[in-house]
Amino acid sequence: MRKRTQARELALQLLYESDVRGFEPTGDPAEYLTEQTSDQEVRAFAGEIVLGALEHRSTLDGQIREVAANWDIARMAVVDRNILRMAVFEMTLREDTPAPVIINEAIELAKKYGAKESGGFVNGILDKIRERWERRCSKESLKS
């Protein structure tokens, strides 16, 4: 398994637990990540995703709500909701990985951990967010 794929999987596990238990992990999720892998790169990337998704959750949820017509984010499957948060964080706030790669990884996580329809659902939401983000970035670059 590729390092970033493994990191995303670990990040999803932490975000899922946080969401289900209704708590915000304090500090660095390093203890859990250290138990799961000895690879420093994997731990670092997973930690960035977890902390970023938690720190920016309201902004990420807002972006998801904008495109998820007729879907209340609180009623989405926990796995799907957290995969979306992770992917939107990477696409809009990290920007070091191309959007198609992020979307593909999110779809694969949804297929692996979500319901039968999760892959298509995640794909549809993320594709709309990608389109909006690219339009926003294009407008900003034209202003510069």
C-alpha positions as CSV (number, residue, x, y, z in Angstrom):
1,M,0.0,0.0,0.0
2,R,1.3,3.5,-0.9
3,K,2.3,5.7,2.0
4,R,-0.3,8.4,1.4
5,T,-3.0,5.8,0.9
6,Q,-2.1,4.3,4.2
7,A,-2.0,7.7,5.9
8,R,-5.5,8.5,4.6
9,E,-6.8,5.2,5.9
10,L,-5.4,5.9,9.3
11,A,-6.7,9.5,9.3
12,L,-10.2,8.2,8.4
13,Q,-10.1,5.8,11.4
14,L,-9.2,8.7,13.8
15,L,-11.8,11.0,12.3
16,Y,-14.4,8.3,12.4
17,E,-13.7,7.6,16.1
18,S,-13.8,11.3,16.9
19,D,-17.1,11.8,15.1
20,V,-18.8,8.7,16.6
21,R,-17.6,9.5,20.1
22,G,-18.3,13.2,19.8
23,F,-14.9,14.4,21.0
24,E,-12.2,16.5,19.7
25,P,-8.8,14.9,20.2
26,T,-6.5,17.3,22.0
27,G,-3.0,17.8,20.6
28,D,-1.3,15.5,18.2
29,P,-2.9,12.1,17.3
30,A,0.7,10.7,17.4
31,E,0.1,8.1,20.0
32,Y,-2.5,6.2,18.0
33,L,-0.5,6.7,14.7
34,T,2.6,5.4,16.4
35,E,0.8,2.3,17.5
36,Q,-0.4,1.7,13.9
37,T,2.8,2.3,11.9
38,S,6.5,2.9,12.3
39,D,6.7,4.9,9.1
40,Q,7.2,8.6,10.0
41,E,6.0,9.9,6.7
42,V,2.7,8.0,7.1
43,R,2.3,9.3,10.6
44,A,3.1,12.9,9.7
45,F,0.7,13.0,6.7
46,A,-2.1,11.2,8.6
47,G,-1.7,13.7,11.5
48,E,-1.9,16.7,9.2
49,I,-5.1,15.4,7.7
50,V,-6.7,14.7,11.0
51,L,-5.7,18.0,12.6
52,G,-6.6,20.0,9.5
53,A,-10.0,18.3,9.1
54,L,-10.8,18.9,12.7
55,E,-9.6,22.5,12.8
56,H,-11.4,23.4,9.6
57,R,-14.5,21.2,10.1
58,S,-17.1,24.0,10.0
59,T,-15.5,25.4,6.8
60,L,-15.3,22.0,5.2
61,D,-18.8,21.1,6.2
62,G,-20.0,24.4,4.6
63,Q,-18.4,23.5,1.3
64,I,-19.9,20.1,1.4
65,R,-23.4,21.5,2.3
66,E,-23.2,23.9,-0.7
67,V,-23.1,21.0,-3.2
68,A,-24.9,18.2,-1.4
69,A,-28.4,19.1,-2.4
70,N,-31.0,17.6,-0.2
71,W,-28.4,16.1,2.1
72,D,-27.9,17.2,5.7
73,I,-24.3,16.6,6.6
74,A,-25.4,15.3,10.0
75,R,-27.5,12.6,8.3
76,M,-24.7,11.4,6.0
77,A,-23.0,8.1,6.8
78,V,-20.2,8.8,9.3
79,V,-17.6,7.2,6.9
80,D,-18.8,9.2,3.9
81,R,-18.9,12.5,5.9
82,N,-15.3,12.0,7.1
83,I,-14.0,10.9,3.8
84,L,-15.5,14.1,2.3
85,R,-14.0,16.3,5.0
86,M,-10.5,14.8,4.5
87,A,-10.7,15.1,0.7
88,V,-12.0,18.7,0.8
89,F,-9.3,19.6,3.2
90,E,-6.6,18.2,0.9
91,M,-8.1,19.8,-2.2
92,T,-8.7,23.3,-0.8
93,L,-6.3,23.8,2.0
94,R,-3.2,21.7,1.2
95,E,-3.1,21.8,-2.5
96,D,0.0,19.7,-2.9
97,T,-1.8,16.7,-4.5
98,P,-3.8,17.0,-7.7
99,A,-7.6,16.9,-7.2
100,P,-8.1,13.8,-9.4
101,V,-5.7,11.8,-7.2
102,I,-7.5,13.0,-4.0
103,I,-10.9,12.1,-5.4
104,N,-9.7,8.7,-6.6
105,E,-8.3,7.9,-3.1
106,A,-11.5,9.1,-1.5
107,I,-13.6,6.9,-3.8
108,E,-11.5,3.9,-3.0
109,L,-11.8,4.6,0.8
110,A,-15.6,4.9,0.4
111,K,-15.8,1.6,-1.5
112,K,-13.6,-0.1,1.1
113,Y,-15.2,1.3,4.3
114,G,-18.6,2.7,3.2
115,A,-21.9,1.4,2.0
116,K,-22.5,0.0,-1.5
117,E,-23.4,3.5,-2.9
118,S,-20.7,5.4,-1.0
119,G,-18.2,5.4,-3.9
120,G,-20.6,7.1,-6.2
121,F,-21.9,9.5,-3.6
122,V,-18.4,10.6,-2.6
123,N,-17.4,11.0,-6.3
124,G,-20.4,13.2,-7.0
125,I,-19.9,15.5,-4.1
126,L,-16.1,15.8,-4.6
127,D,-16.4,16.4,-8.3
128,K,-18.8,19.4,-7.7
129,I,-16.5,20.8,-5.0
130,R,-13.5,20.4,-7.4
131,E,-15.3,22.3,-10.1
132,R,-16.3,25.1,-7.8
133,W,-12.8,25.3,-6.4
134,E,-11.2,25.4,-9.8
135,R,-13.6,28.2,-10.9
136,R,-12.8,30.2,-7.7
137,C,-9.1,29.8,-8.2
138,S,-9.3,30.8,-11.9
139,K,-11.2,34.0,-11.0
140,E,-8.6,34.8,-8.3
141,S,-5.7,34.3,-10.7
142,L,-7.4,36.6,-13.3
143,K,-7.7,39.3,-10.6
144,S,-3.9,39.1,-10.0
